[in-house]
Amino acid sequence: MNELAAQMLSHLTASMRFEGSLNVDLNEVTMNLVPFPRLKFLLSSIAPLQATPRSGAGAGAASVSQAVDGLFSQLLHRDSQLIKADPKHGMYLACALMARGHVPMSDLVRNVDRIKKSVSMVPWNPDGFKIGICGTPPAGEERALLCLSNNCCITDTFDRLETRFNMLYRRRAMVHHYERFMNVGGGDAKALLDSAADNLHTLIEEYQQTQDRGGGGADQGCGLGRFIPVL
């Protein structure tokens, strides 16, 4: 688990550490992937998850293209997600694809056009794909891909979190640990925990309404006053 987290962070920060023809700044990721202030929780996936044998210096363009195609197929699969979620069952608000190593731009563009046909994008952002390329591959690999996406399927994770919280909170289990610190200085642990639970429930509803309304958004109003586009 630590190795996977380290791989993800290494890919994410590669543009800060190495030069690239189309490096993506972390500020660009935030700008492009968070269309509304509260819907800011991203899925991450990496490919390959495990080390793959090198193809050798003599690998032709066809082999490179096939390798890139294989990475894209892995990247969107639920088994490659770093949390338990299936992005193909949710609607994408935006998606960033960051490549490292020998990944031709033509193969990136071709695969983005291919996956557009198999995923659900919000209607007001059909081309919401951000591409970045860092020429330095990860150690032991010829190429790798990192995907960061804002997808409504994240509600499955929040639903499980809410269920587990409610099971414990109804029995006041573990609450005394929080009361020791939250009640200091006139604080109210119960009020703070209730507020956190309400906030999580509201967040789940906002993601679900975005999914049900086909993305909603600034043009459609979405019926939620707190949805303000980030300009």
C-alpha positions in Angstrom: 0.0 0.0 0.0 2.8 2.4 0.9 4.5 1.6 -2.4 1.4 2.4 -4.4 0.9 5.7 -2.6 4.6 6.5 -3.3 4.1 5.7 -7.0 1.1 7.9 -7.2 2.8 10.9 -5.5 5.9 10.3 -7.6 3.9 10.5 -10.8 1.9 13.5 -9.6 5.0 15.6 -8.7 7.2 14.4 -11.7 6.5 17.7 -13.6 8.0 19.6 -10.7 11.1 17.5 -10.7 11.8 16.8 -14.4 11.5 18.7 -17.6 8.8 17.7 -20.1 7.3 18.8 -23.4 3.9 19.3 -21.9 4.3 19.3 -18.1 1.2 19.9 -16.0 1.5 22.2 -13.0 -0.4 21.2 -9.9 -2.3 24.4 -10.0 -3.5 23.5 -13.5 -4.8 20.2 -12.1 -6.9 22.0 -9.5 -8.1 24.5 -12.0 -9.2 21.9 -14.5 -10.5 19.2 -12.3 -12.6 21.1 -9.7 -15.5 22.9 -11.5 -17.4 23.5 -8.2 -15.9 24.2 -4.8 -17.4 21.4 -2.9 -17.0 18.7 -5.5 -13.2 18.5 -5.1 -12.6 14.8 -4.2 -10.5 13.1 -6.9 -10.0 9.4 -7.9 -6.5 8.3 -8.7 -5.3 5.4 -10.7 -1.9 4.4 -12.1 -0.7 2.0 -14.8 1.1 -0.2 -14.7 0.4 -1.2 -11.1 3.3 -3.7 -11.2 6.7 -3.7 -12.9 6.5 -4.8 -16.5 9.4 -6.2 -18.7 11.1 -3.7 -20.9 10.5 -4.0 -24.6 14.1 -3.1 -25.6 15.6 -0.3 -27.5 14.6 -1.8 -30.9 10.8 -1.7 -30.2 9.0 -0.2 -33.1 6.2 2.3 -33.3 3.6 -0.4 -33.4 4.9 -1.9 -30.1 4.9 1.5 -28.4 1.3 2.2 -29.6 0.2 -1.2 -28.3 1.9 -0.6 -25.0 0.2 2.8 -24.6 -3.2 1.3 -25.5 -2.7 -1.3 -22.8 -1.9 1.3 -20.2 -5.0 3.2 -21.0 -7.1 0.0 -20.8 -5.6 -0.6 -17.3 -6.0 3.0 -16.2 -9.8 3.2 -16.3 -10.4 -0.3 -14.9 -11.8 -0.5 -11.4 -8.9 -2.7 -10.3 -6.4 0.1 -11.0 -8.2 2.7 -8.8 -6.5 3.5 -5.5 -9.8 3.5 -3.7 -12.7 1.0 -4.1 -14.7 2.6 -6.9 -15.7 1.9 -10.5 -15.5 5.1 -12.6 -17.4 3.5 -15.5 -20.5 3.5 -13.3 -20.2 7.3 -12.5 -20.2 10.5 -14.5 -17.0 12.3 -15.1 -16.8 16.0 -14.4 -13.2 16.2 -15.6 -10.2 14.0 -16.1 -6.4 14.6 -16.1 -4.0 12.1 -17.8 -0.3 12.4 -16.9 2.2 10.4 -18.9 5.8 9.6 -18.1 8.5 8.3 -20.4 8.2 7.5 -24.1 4.5 8.2 -24.8 3.9 9.9 -28.2 1.3 12.7 -28.2 -0.4 11.0 -31.2 -1.0 7.9 -29.0 -2.3 10.0 -26.1 -4.8 11.9 -28.3 -5.9 8.7 -30.1 -6.6 7.0 -26.8 -8.4 10.0 -25.3 -10.7 9.9 -28.4 -11.2 6.2 -27.8 -12.1 6.4 -24.1 -14.5 9.3 -24.7 -16.8 6.7 -26.3 -16.8 4.4 -23.3 -17.2 6.9 -20.4 -19.9 9.3 -19.4 -18.9 12.9 -19.4 -21.0 15.8 -18.2 -22.7 17.5 -21.2 -21.3 20.9 -20.4 -17.7 19.6 -20.4 -17.4 16.9 -23.1 -13.8 17.6 -23.8 -12.8 17.8 -20.1 -9.5 15.9 -20.5 -6.2 17.5 -19.4 -3.1 15.9 -20.8 0.5 16.2 -19.4 3.7 14.6 -20.6 6.9 14.2 -18.6 9.8 12.7 -20.6 11.5 11.1 -17.6 10.1 7.6 -17.0 9.7 6.1 -13.5 12.5 3.9 -12.3 12.4 0.5 -13.9 9.7 1.4 -16.5 9.7 2.7 -20.0 6.4 4.6 -19.5 3.6 5.0 -17.1 0.3 6.8 -16.8 -1.4 8.6 -13.9 -5.1 9.4 -14.0 -6.8 11.9 -11.7 -10.5 12.2 -12.2 -13.4 14.0 -10.7 -16.1 11.3 -10.9 -19.5 11.0 -9.2 -18.8 7.4 -8.3 -16.9 8.8 -5.3 -20.3 8.8 -3.6 -19.9 5.0 -3.1 -16.9 5.6 -0.8 -18.7 8.4 1.1 -21.7 6.2 1.5 -19.6 3.5 3.1 -17.9 6.0 5.3 -21.3 7.5 6.4 -22.7 4.0 7.2 -19.7 3.0 9.3 -19.8 6.4 11.2 -23.5 6.1 12.0 -23.1 2.5 13.3 -20.4 3.7 15.8 -22.0 7.1 16.6 -25.4 5.6 17.5 -23.6 3.6 20.2 -21.4 6.6 21.2 -18.5 4.2 20.5 -15.1 6.0 20.5 -16.7 9.4 21.1 -15.0 9.9 24.4 -11.6 10.1 22.6 -12.9 13.1 20.7 -14.6 14.7 23.6 -11.3 15.0 25.5 -10.0 17.5 22.9 -13.1 19.0 21.3 -14.7 20.0 24.6 -11.6 21.9 25.7 -12.2 25.7 25.8 -15.9 25.5 25.7 -16.1 23.3 22.6 -19.0 21.0 21.9 -17.9 17.6 20.6 -21.5 16.5 19.9 -22.3 19.6 17.9 -19.1 19.3 15.9 -19.6 15.6 15.1 -23.2 16.2 14.1 -22.1 19.0 11.9 -19.5 16.8 10.2 -22.1 14.1 9.6 -24.5 16.5 8.1 -21.8 18.0 5.9 -20.9 14.5 4.6 -24.5 13.7 3.9 -25.0 16.9 2.0 -21.9 16.2 0.0 -23.3 12.8 -1.0 -26.6 14.4 -2.1 -24.8 17.0 -4.2 -22.7 14.4 -6.0 -25.8 12.3 -6.5 -27.9 15.2 -7.9 -25.0 16.0 -10.3 -25.0 12.4 -11.5 -28.9 12.3 -11.8 -29.1 15.6 -13.6 -26.5 14.6 -16.1 -23.9 16.9 -14.6 -26.1 19.9 -13.9 -23.6 22.8 -13.8 -23.5 26.5 -14.3 -25.7 26.5 -17.4 -28.4 24.3 -16.0 -28.3 25.8 -12.5 -28.4 22.3 -10.9 -30.9 23.6 -8.3 -28.1 24.0 -5.7 -27.1 27.5 -4.8 -23.8 26.5 -3.4 -22.5 25.2 -6.8 -20.5 28.2 -7.9 -18.0 27.6 -10.8 -14.4 28.3 -10.1 -13.2 31.1 -12.5 
